[in-house]
Amino acid sequence: MRLRVTFLALCLAQAWPGLWADTIHLKNGRKILADHVRENGNRYQYEVGDDSYGIPKSAVDHVEAGGFAARSSATEKLGDLPSFDSAVISLAKEGDLTAKIIRDGKVDQDGLSTLEAKGNPVLSSTANFIAGKFEFEHGNIAHSQQYFESALRFQPESATVLTYYAAVLARTGNSGQALPYAERAVRANPDSADAYTMLGYAQFASDHTKDAIVSWKRSLALRPDASVQRFLDKAQREQAAEAEFVQNESSHFVLHYEGKQSEALGTQILAALEADYDDLVRDLGSPPRDSIQVTLYTETAFFDVTHAPSWVGALNDGKLRIPISGLTSVSPELAHVLKHELAHSFVAKLSAGRCPPWLNEGIAQFLEPRSLAGDGRQLAHLFKTQQNLPFNVLEGSFMKLSGGTAYIAYAESLAAVTFISDSYGLSDVQRILERISQGNSTEAALRATIHSDYGQFEMDLGRYLADKYGE
């Protein structure tokens, strides 16, 4: 997702220090941003969006009034996988299988091997499924894939295992490979809402929108679900907007655009994307395996389909969605947009879809490439006065931020990745993504690579900005 730099955002950026809401400063050095803070006996009550929280006064150093209004996280991109209601097979004679497989917060390999040694295919499949589901839910996608593959060797037509295995493939950017497994899941259990949900997801990501609509309608008929309804609504908006679109292809991309738009422009865009693809393979490695879907829209159609905030200049929700009204050739600005959005596809592959927004947007801007120079001095001031947005806050979606707040979030994200690359090298950015893909939290990944938690990272970034931009 790329920021559309509007006059409003620029004006707000020039007045950064006045944007904050209430800030709770904790004694451990951390900060909590809130819409409103009030005292309630021996606790502070604070609101973030529609939610209310409490914290003991004994943990608080002081509360600073005025500032940035915290926003709730958004989950509007289709790149987020659906959740499933999996029913683990009940084997009464084996007691609590989960307790035998998950011990001390991790998969017990000895316990798993003991169950497999009994020679019961259903038991062995179920045990591996439990292990795979545990790893999947804890973000360790590579290990979950191995366990699901083992489960399928014992029970090749288990609808539940097939559904989860398809989800793992989709999470790693391999929706084309996920599709046949999702189809098998539906055949194995035609009454499974989860199987149809996953099938629709794989179909939509693989550019079979019409089929996805049918699958999601079937899923909703079996079990109403708000998230599936959102997927369906978006697919229907896309189908309506793109009814008259034509298609062009290159080695790694499938491009959709209105027939009346210039075919020459489409050819230029594909050439630019292929060059960007080669650059990103060199910089990040590990490209997506499936062909990448790209759609060109008018401004109106872009917002009709995506329902994105007005400050969004382009979007990657598993597909690259680019508004190009009035363009007849690839301008320098469009070239930056294309590389930015494509970078998100590489990041999704490297992080197994788990990269937080600040790191994702920071990498995409850094690789455009986008310079920090224009905002460096203001950022240095924010960090010096501790008015920056904490990075734990920036782990939430940017999609519901206001234009001015989004501008700051993007600037801090770029600063963070620029700092990591300048101080440790781009290879450490890759290692952070790899650790995130293995189920580590972002902060744990930072500790393991650059030896900083968020608190230390923000202090180091502040010093870097002060040294470079003189604040």
C-alpha positions in Angstrom: 0.0 0.0 0.0 1.5 3.3 -1.0 0.8 6.7 0.5 -0.8 9.3 -1.8 1.0 12.5 -0.8 -1.7 15.2 -0.7 -1.5 18.8 0.2 -3.4 18.0 3.4 -0.8 15.4 4.4 2.0 17.8 3.6 0.5 20.5 5.7 -0.1 18.1 8.6 3.5 16.8 8.3 4.8 20.4 8.8 2.9 20.5 12.1 3.8 17.1 13.4 4.3 18.0 17.1 0.6 19.1 17.4 -0.9 15.8 16.3 -0.8 13.7 19.5 -3.6 12.6 21.9 -3.1 11.4 25.4 0.1 9.5 26.1 0.7 7.3 29.1 4.4 7.2 30.0 5.1 3.9 31.9 7.9 3.6 34.5 9.6 1.0 32.3 10.1 3.6 29.6 7.3 2.4 27.3 4.4 4.6 26.1 0.7 3.9 25.5 -1.1 6.1 23.0 -4.8 6.6 23.8 -7.8 8.6 22.6 -8.6 9.6 26.2 -7.2 8.9 29.7 -8.9 9.4 33.0 -8.3 8.5 36.6 -10.4 5.8 38.3 -9.3 5.2 41.9 -5.9 3.5 41.9 -6.0 2.9 38.1 -5.9 4.9 34.9 -8.7 4.0 32.4 -7.9 4.7 28.8 -9.7 4.3 25.5 -8.3 3.2 22.2 -11.0 3.3 19.5 -14.1 1.5 20.8 -12.2 -0.4 23.5 -11.5 0.5 27.1 -8.5 -0.6 29.2 -7.2 -0.1 32.7 -3.6 0.1 34.1 -2.5 0.4 37.7 -1.2 3.9 38.6 1.8 2.2 40.2 3.0 1.3 36.7 2.7 4.8 35.4 5.3 7.6 35.5 3.0 10.3 34.2 0.3 11.0 31.7 0.8 13.6 28.9 -2.4 15.2 27.5 -2.7 16.1 23.9 -1.4 14.2 20.9 -1.9 11.6 18.3 -5.3 9.8 18.4 -4.7 6.1 18.5 -6.5 4.1 15.9 -7.9 0.6 15.9 -6.4 -2.0 13.7 -8.0 -2.7 10.3 -8.3 -6.2 8.7 -9.7 -5.1 5.4 -7.1 -6.6 3.0 -8.0 -9.8 1.4 -4.4 -11.0 2.0 -5.6 -12.0 5.5 -6.5 -15.6 5.6 -9.9 -16.7 7.0 -10.1 -18.5 10.3 -11.5 -22.0 10.6 -13.6 -24.0 13.0 -11.5 -27.2 12.9 -12.9 -30.2 14.7 -10.1 -32.5 15.9 -11.0 -36.1 15.5 -12.0 -37.6 18.8 -10.3 -40.9 19.7 -11.6 -41.7 23.1 -9.1 -44.5 23.8 -6.2 -42.1 23.4 -7.3 -39.7 26.0 -6.3 -36.0 25.5 -4.2 -36.1 22.4 -3.3 -32.5 22.6 -1.7 -32.9 26.0 0.4 -35.7 24.6 1.6 -33.7 21.7 1.9 -30.1 23.0 4.0 -29.8 26.1 5.7 -26.8 27.7 4.4 -24.6 24.8 5.9 -26.6 22.0 5.4 -29.8 20.0 6.8 -32.8 21.8 8.5 -34.9 19.0 8.9 -37.9 21.3 5.2 -37.9 22.1 4.3 -37.5 18.4 6.6 -40.4 17.5 5.1 -42.6 20.2 1.6 -42.1 18.7 2.8 -42.7 15.2 4.4 -46.0 16.3 1.0 -47.4 17.2 0.3 -47.9 13.5 -3.1 -46.3 13.4 -3.4 -44.0 10.3 -6.2 -42.0 11.8 -4.4 -41.5 15.0 -1.1 -40.6 13.3 -2.9 -38.1 11.0 -4.7 -36.5 13.9 -1.5 -36.2 15.9 0.3 -34.5 13.1 -2.7 -32.3 12.4 -2.7 -31.1 16.0 1.1 -30.4 15.8 0.6 -28.5 12.5 -2.4 -26.5 13.7 -0.4 -25.5 16.8 2.5 -24.3 14.7 0.2 -22.6 12.2 -1.6 -20.7 15.0 1.8 -19.6 16.4 3.1 -18.4 13.1 5.6 -21.1 12.4 4.4 -21.7 8.8 7.3 -23.9 7.7 6.9 -26.4 10.5 3.2 -26.4 10.2 3.5 -27.3 6.5 5.7 -30.3 7.4 3.2 -31.6 9.9 0.2 -31.1 7.6 2.1 -33.0 4.9 2.7 -35.8 7.3 -0.9 -35.8 8.3 -1.9 -36.1 4.6 0.4 -39.1 4.1 -1.7 -40.9 6.7 -5.1 -39.5 5.6 -4.9 -38.1 2.1 -8.5 -37.1 1.9 -9.1 -35.5 5.3 -11.1 -32.3 4.5 -9.8 -30.6 7.6 -6.1 -31.3 7.0 -6.5 -30.4 3.3 -8.1 -27.1 4.2 -5.3 -26.2 6.6 -2.7 -27.3 4.1 -4.2 -25.1 1.4 -4.2 -22.2 3.9 -0.4 -22.8 4.5 0.3 -22.7 0.8 -1.8 -19.6 0.4 0.0 -17.9 3.3 3.4 -18.5 1.6 2.2 -16.9 -1.6 1.4 -20.2 -3.4 -2.3 -19.9 -4.0 -2.0 -21.7 -7.3 -0.6 -24.7 -5.5 -3.3 -24.3 -2.8 -6.1 -24.6 -5.3 -6.1 -28.3 -5.9 -5.9 -29.1 -2.2 -8.8 -26.8 -1.5 -10.8 -28.5 -4.3 -10.0 -31.9 -2.7 -11.2 -30.6 0.7 -14.6 -29.7 -0.8 -14.9 -33.0 -2.5 -14.0 -34.8 0.7 -16.6 -32.8 2.7 -19.1 -30.9 0.6 -20.8 -29.7 3.8 -17.8 -27.9 5.2 -18.1 -24.2 5.3 -14.4 -23.9 6.0 -13.5 -25.9 2.9 -15.6 -23.7 0.7 -14.1 -20.6 2.4 -10.6 -21.7 1.6 -11.5 -22.8 -1.9 -12.9 -19.3 -2.6 -9.8 -17.7 -1.2 -7.5 -19.8 -3.4 -9.7 -19.2 -6.4 -9.8 -15.4 -5.9 -6.0 -15.2 -5.3 -5.5 -17.3 -8.5 -7.6 -14.9 -10.6 -10.7 -17.1 -10.7 -13.0 -14.4 -9.2 -16.3 -15.8 -10.7 -15.6 -19.2 -9.1 -14.6 -17.6 -5.8 -18.0 -15.9 -5.6 -19.7 -19.2 -6.1 -17.6 -20.9 -3.4 -18.1 -18.1 -0.8 -21.8 -18.0 -1.4 -21.9 -21.7 -0.7 -19.8 -21.2 2.4 -22.2 -18.6 3.7 -25.2 -20.8 3.0 -23.6 -23.5 5.2 -22.6 -21.0 7.9 -23.0 -17.2 8.0 -19.6 -15.5 8.7 -18.9 -11.8 8.6 -15.3 -12.2 7.3 -16.4 -14.4 4.4 -19.2 -11.9 3.6 -16.5 -9.2 3.3 -14.5 -11.4 1.0 -17.6 -12.0 -1.1 -18.5 -8.3 -1.2 -15.0 -7.4 -2.4 -15.0 -10.1 -5.1 -18.4 -8.9 -6.4 -17.2 -5.3 -6.5 -14.1 -6.5 -8.5 -16.2 -8.5 -10.9 -18.5 -5.6 -11.6 -15.7 -3.1 -12.1 -13.6 -5.4 -14.3 -16.4 -6.9 -16.5 -15.0 -5.3 -19.6 -11.3 -5.6 -18.8 -8.8 -7.2 -21.1 -5.7 -9.3 -20.1 -2.0 -9.3 -21.0 0.7 -11.5 -19.6 4.5 -11.6 -19.1 6.8 -14.1 -17.4 5.7 -13.3 -13.9 2.6 -11.1 -14.2 -1.0 -11.2 -15.4 -2.2 -7.6 -16.1 -5.8 -6.6 -16.3 -7.0 -3.2 -17.6 -9.8 -1.6 -19.4 -9.9 -2.2 -23.1 -10.0 1.5 -23.9 -6.8 2.1 -21.9 -3.6 2.1 -23.9 -2.3 -1.3 -24.8 1.1 0.4 -25.1 0.9 1.5 -21.5 0.1 -2.0 -20.4 3.2 -3.3 -22.2 5.4 -0.6 -20.6 4.0 -1.5 -17.2 4.7 -5.2 -17.6 8.3 -4.4 -18.8 8.8 -2.1 -15.7 7.4 -4.8 -13.4 9.7 -7.5 -14.9 12.7 -5.2 -14.3 11.5 -4.5 -10.8 11.1 -8.3 -10.2 14.7 -8.9 -11.1 15.9 -6.1 -8.8 13.9 -7.5 -5.9 15.1 -11.0 -6.4 18.6 -9.6 -6.1 17.8 -7.5 -3.1 15.4 -9.9 -1.2 15.6 -13.2 -2.9 12.8 -15.8 -2.6 10.2 -14.5 -5.1 6.5 -15.4 -5.1 6.0 -18.7 -7.0 2.6 -17.8 -8.6 2.1 -15.3 -11.3 1.3 -11.9 -9.7 -2.0 -10.4 -10.6 -2.0 -6.7 -11.5 -5.0 -4.5 -12.2 -5.1 -1.0 -13.5 -8.1 1.2 -12.6 -9.4 4.6 -13.0 -9.4 6.6 -9.8 -13.1 6.1 -9.3 -13.0 2.3 -9.9 -10.0 1.9 -7.7 -11.8 3.3 -4.6 -15.0 1.6 -5.6 -13.3 -1.8 -5.5 -10.9 -1.4 -2.6 -12.9 0.9 -0.3 -9.4 2.2 0.7 -8.9 5.5 2.5 -8.5 8.6 0.3 -4.8 8.9 1.1 -4.0 5.5 -0.4 -2.2 5.8 -3.8 -2.1 2.0 -4.6 -2.8 -1.3 -2.9 -1.4 -4.8 -2.7 -4.0 -7.1 -1.1 -2.6 -10.2 -2.8 -3.2 -8.4 -6.1 -1.5 -5.2 -7.2 -4.2 -2.6 -7.7 -3.0 0.6 -9.3 -5.0 3.7 -10.3 -3.6 5.3 -13.4 -6.1 7.9 -14.5 -4.7 10.2 -17.2 -1.4 8.3 -17.8 -0.2 7.3 -21.2 3.3 6.1 -20.2 5.2 5.0 -17.1 6.0 8.2 -15.3 8.7 8.3 -12.6 6.0 8.4 -10.0 4.2 5.4 -11.4 7.5 3.5 -11.6 8.0 4.1 -7.8 4.4 2.9 -7.2 4.9 -0.3 -9.2 8.1 -1.3 -7.4 6.6 -0.3 -4.0 3.6 -2.6 -4.4 5.6 -5.4 -5.9 8.0 -5.3 -2.9 5.0 -6.2 -0.7 4.6 -9.5 -2.6 8.2 -10.4 -1.9 7.9 -9.4 1.8 4.7 -11.5 2.1 6.6 -14.5 0.7 9.6 -14.0 3.0 7.6 -13.4 6.1 4.8 -16.0 5.4 2.3 -13.1 5.5 3.3 -12.1 9.0 5.2 -8.9 8.4 3.9 -6.0 10.5 2.8 -2.8 8.6 5.7 -0.6 9.7 8.4 -3.1 8.5 6.4 -3.9 5.4 5.9 -0.3 4.3 9.4 0.6 5.4 10.9 -2.0 3.1 8.6 -1.1 0.2 9.6 2.6 0.4 13.2 1.8 0.9 13.3 -0.3 -2.2 11.3 2.1 -4.4 13.8 3.8 -3.6 12.4 6.7 -1.5 14.6 9.2 0.3 14.3 10.0 3.9 15.9 13.5 3.5 12.7 15.5 3.2 11.3 14.3 6.6 14.5 13.5 8.4 14.8 16.7 10.5 11.2 16.5 11.6 11.5 12.9 12.5 14.6 13.6 14.5 12.7 16.2 16.5 9.8 13.8 17.1 12.2 11.1 18.5 14.2 13.6 20.5 11.0 14.9 22.2 9.6 11.3 22.5 6.6 12.2 20.4 7.2 9.5 17.8 4.6 6.8 17.2 5.9 3.7 19.1 6.6 0.8 16.9 4.4 -1.6 18.9 1.5 0.8 17.9 2.7 0.6 14.2 2.2 -3.1 14.2 -1.5 -2.4 13.7 -2.9 -1.8 10.3 -2.4 1.6 8.7 -5.7 1.4 6.8 -7.8 3.3 9.3 -5.3 6.1 10.0 -6.1 9.6 8.9 -4.0 11.1 6.1 -1.8 13.1 8.4 -1.2 10.3 10.8 -0.5 7.9 8.0 2.1 10.3 6.6 4.0 10.1 9.9 3.6 6.3 10.2 5.1 5.9 6.7 7.9 8.3 7.4 8.8 6.5 10.6 8.6 3.1 8.8 11.0 4.3 6.1 13.4 5.7 8.8 13.4 2.4 10.6 14.3 0.3 7.6 16.9 2.9 6.4 18.5 2.8 9.8 18.6 -1.0 9.9 20.1 -1.1 6.3 22.6 1.6 7.0 23.7 0.2 10.3 23.5 -3.6 9.8 22.9 -4.2 6.1 19.9 -5.2 4.0 20.8 -8.8 4.8 19.6 -8.3 8.4 16.3 -7.0 7.1 16.0 -10.4 5.3 16.9 -12.2 8.5 14.3 -10.3 10.5 11.6 -11.4 7.9 12.8 -15.0 8.1 12.5 -15.1 11.8 9.1 -13.6 11.7 8.1 -16.3 9.2 9.2 -18.9 11.8 6.7 -17.6 14.3 8.8 -15.1 16.2 7.2 -11.8 17.2 8.7 -8.7 15.4 10.3 -7.6 18.6 11.9 -11.0 19.2 13.1 -11.0 15.6 14.8 -7.6 16.2 16.4 -8.9 19.4 17.8 -12.0 17.5 19.2 -10.0 14.6 20.2 -6.5 15.7 20.0 -7.2 19.5 17.4 -4.5 20.3 13.9 -4.6 21.7 11.5 -1.9 20.7 12.6 0.5 23.4 16.3 0.2 22.5 15.5 0.3 18.8 13.6 3.6 19.1 16.5 5.1 21.1 19.0 4.0 18.5 16.9 5.2 15.7 16.5 8.6 17.4 20.3 8.9 17.7 20.7 7.9 14.1 18.3 10.6 13.0 19.8 13.2 15.2 23.3 12.5 13.9 22.2 12.5 10.3 19.8 15.4 10.3 21.2 17.6 13.1 18.4 17.7 15.6 
